[in-house]
């Protein structure tokens, strides 16, 4: 059996059982992938873009409704200036290139994060794809870009404070639903499964409110090497787990 045949068989087996509605991925390891091969770090980011494209296709094949990819955090601005600049250029080119495939797959792009500090060309490219795919009804890809979980919570709390100040809401009446509704992910179900590549055992300020009961899976595979079979295997592992949500 070829690798392609094994991948197809794995996909068929996973799809025979209920699949998660929402998978989130911390895409980690681009730099280490490049360094380990004696390449500049930007080469790892280029391969990481290719990996992301493949995972969007695999998520679509699985029948996921939502896929959230952690593309660039607010902390990533502290990386060397030349790396950040090249990464922004790469993202600007890549986001335009993805539009035809998004349309062909009836997929929708949304962005989680703040627009400040984002270069104008990158912002325009992302906004264009978001606008063009807004009416698509298939897989929704949420790109966490210039995103920080604590920033998201602060923005939500400020929005709720403004409602209280305006007399629209009483502090004692604020519920979890109100907080969830003020987040960037207001109308998106919480992730069922969070995958982190590269073996690092931390959340890195990602979806701090939303992952309260999310199943976690950490793989040593570096992001550029993470392919469709890896996603299918992660979902197969998820399908073996019993989610209790605090109950017995």
N, C-alpha and C positions, 0 to 999 in steps of 0.2 A: 504494500500500500504506500503510495506516495505521500509526501507531506501535505499536498493539497487535498488528497483523499481523506487523510486523518483529520485535517481541519474541518472539512465538510461534514464528516461523521460526528465530530465533537459538537459542531453547531446544531446538527439535527438532534443530538441527544439533549442538549441544553434547552432547545426550543420545545422539546416534548414536555417540559415542566414549566410552571409559571416563572417568568423572568422578572427581575426587579423593574420597577417603573422608572427609577432615577438612579443613575450611577455617576458618582463624582470621582475625579482622578487628580491627584497631585502629581504632575508630570516632572519628575526629578531625575537628574543624572546626566543631562546633556553635556555639561562641562567635563565630568569625569570620563564619559564615553570618549570624548575627543582627546583629552589628556592621555588616556591610556593607549591611544593609538598614535601619539606624537603629533596631533593635529591642533590647530588653534581652536579655542572654545567655540567660536562662531560656527565652525564645521559641525559641532555637536548640536547647535541650535538648528542648523539647516536640516540635519537628520531628524531632529525632534519635530519639526514641522511636517516632515513626511510621515512620521509615526502618528501624529495627530490626525492626519488625513486618513490613514488606514484605520484608525480606531473609530472615526466617525462612520466610515463604511461598515465596520464590524458591528457597531452599535445599531445601525440601521438594519443590518441583516438579522440581528437578534430580536428586533422589534421593541427596543427601548423607546420610551416616550421622551426622556430627558437625559442628556449627557452634559455634565459640567466639567470643564477643563480649566485647571489653574494655570493660566498662561504667564502672568506677570504680576507679582505682588508689589505692594507699596514699598516694601523693604528692598526690592530688587534695584531701586534707583541708587542704592549705595554701592553697587558694583562698579568696577572701573568704567570710566566715561566712554572709552572706545568700545567696550563690549556692549554697553547700553545703546550707544549710537548705532552700532551695526545690527543689534537686535531689533531696534525700532525700524530700521530700513528693511530688514528681512520681513517683519510683520506687515509693513506697508505693502510690500510686493505680494506677499502671500495671501492676504485677505482679499485682494482683487482677484487673484487667480482661482479662489475657491468658489466664487459666485456661480459659475456654470454648473458645477457639481451639486451645489446646494439646490439649485433650481431643478435639476434633473431628478434629484432624490426627494423633492417636495419637502426639504428640510428648512428649518428656520434658525437664524442666528440671533441670539440676544447677548447683551454684555452686562456683566456684573462689575461694578466698580465706579470710580470717580474719574471725570474727564479732565480734571486739572492736571497740569504737567505733561499731559499726553501731547506729543507733537501733532501739529495741525494735519499733516498729510495722513498720519496713522488714524487720527480721529475721523477724518472725512472718509477714508476707505472703509473703516468699520461701520460708520453710520450709513454708508451707501448699501453695504450688504445687508445690514439690519433692515433698512427700509425696503429693499427689493424682495426680501424673503418674509416680510411681516405677515403675509396672508397664507403662507405655506402651512400645511396641516400635519406633516409627518414629524420626524424626530426634531426636537428642539435642542440645539446646541447652545449651551450657555458658556460664554468665554469670560472667565474671571480675569479681568485686565485692569491694572492699577487698582487691585483689590486688596483689602485688608479686612479681616473679620471684625477687629475692634473698631475700625473706622465705620464699618457697616452698622454696628450696634450703636455707636455714637450718633450717626445720622438718624437712625430709627428713634432713639431717645429724644433727640432734638425735635423731630417731627411731632412726637407725642407731647412734648412740652409745649410746643406751639399750640396744639389743640387744647391743652389744659388752660393755657394763657388766654385763649380766645373764648373760653367758657364752653367749648364743645365736648369736653371730656373731664370727668372728675378723677383725680389721682387714684382714689380708692377703687374706682371702677375699671382701671386698666387691667386687661387680661392677657394671657399668652397669645390669644388670637390677635389682639391689638398690636403686640410687639411683632408678631410674624407678619402682619399686614403692612408694617412700616419698613420692612427689610427690602433689599433689592430683589429678593426672591418671592415677593408677596403672593403671587398666584401660582407658585411652583411647589409641588410636594417635596418634603424633605428627602434627602438622598436615602435610599435603602442600603446602598453599598458605597463605601469610600475606599478607593485603591490608592496606595502610595508606592511609586516605583523607587528603586535604588536602595532599598533596605533601611532608610532612615525612619526611626521610630518617633515621629513627632507630627503634629497637626499643622504647624507653621501658619497659624493665624488664619485658618481656612474654614469658612462656614461654621463659626463657633456656636451659634444658636441652633442651626439646622441639623447638626449631626449628633444631637443629644442621645438618640437611640439608633444611630446608623451602625451597621456592621462594618468593621474595619478589616482590611486585608493589606498587608505590607509584603511586597515582593522584592527580592534582590535584583531583579532585572532592571537595567538602566533604561530610561525612557526611550532612547532611539531604537532599542532592541525589543521593545514591548509591542507585540503584534496581535493580530486577531485571535490566534490560539490562546495567548496569554489572557485576553479579556474573557474568552469563552471559559477557560479554566477557572478564572476568578468567579464568574457567575455560577459555575458548577459547584464551587466551594460554598458560595452563598446559599445555594439551594439545599445544601445539607444542614444548614444551621436552623435552630428554632429561635424565633424572635419572640421574647416574652414581654418586652416593654415594661419591665419592673414587676410583672406578675410571676406567679409560680409556674 
